[in-house]
Amino acid sequence: EPPPSSRRARRERRLRLEELADGGGGGATRGSSLSWDSFDFGDSPKMDGRFSGDASSPPSDDGDEDDAPTSGLTDGEIGTMSSDSDRYRSLVADEAKADDRTSRRSLRAYGEMSSLSPDVVARSIAALAPYVRPRRLERIDEVLSRRTGRARFLFENPSNPSNVWACLRTLDSFGIQHADVVVDPDAYDGKAAVMQKRGMRTAMGSAVWMTVRQFGSANEALRVIRDEEGCAVYASDLGEGSADV
């Protein structure tokens, strides 16, 4: 159903969505499941009560909650902790679990997208194209025509989220579609490193136009990229004896 064009129609739809958010009007109530058959895709889906934070959601395929919260502590609160305290050790354990969830979620999402058949992709594009302006479609096609899948970049335990942001922007500008990152919790020792690693998840999630995966270890990344996907791997190391290139 196309979005309403008149002011009155938009107002009537907004009122219906407000009724849904309040659980009234005979529509779906808060916490009820979303369904392709019953959900009204309106202009303001966030008004629907089924998108509220307390709505029930099914568990992930691996039996763990992907969106389970981390400690919720601010960097300032972490900075005042003693590294020998039980609270800090609990924080480190929680952050390691969050890293593991992020890795599994990114790999699962990549697998699901990669497994889509060309027919499903074509039909999905055809269904969405009428809702995109022609100039926007032309721009999307132009950018995609300049993307390359012949090279990908792997970051191993980066220490500064700002550097990751900068690198992703540069890769994006050069038409690189794929980037991977290794975030091994054991490689981040100390409160400052833990806080930087927390920002890494946000940095990697910022690349909305790139395909980004996160791995929990370098061995896992190499197993997938080199052994399963057949990529030749070249590495750089800023250690003693490194040559300036």
Secondary structure, 3 states (H helix, E strand, C coil): CCCCCCHHHHHHHHHHHHHHHCCCCCCCCCCCCCCCCCCCCCCCHHHCHHHCCCCCCCCCCCCCCCCCCCCCCCHHHHHCCCCCCHHHHHHHHHHHHHHHHHHHHHHHHHHHHHCCCHHHHHHHHHHHHHHCCHHHHHHHHHHHHCCEEEEEEEEECCCCHHHHHHHHHHHHHCCEEEEEEECCHHHCCCHHHHHHHHHHHHHHHCCCCCEEEEECCHHHHHHHHHHHCCCCCCCCCCCCCCCCC
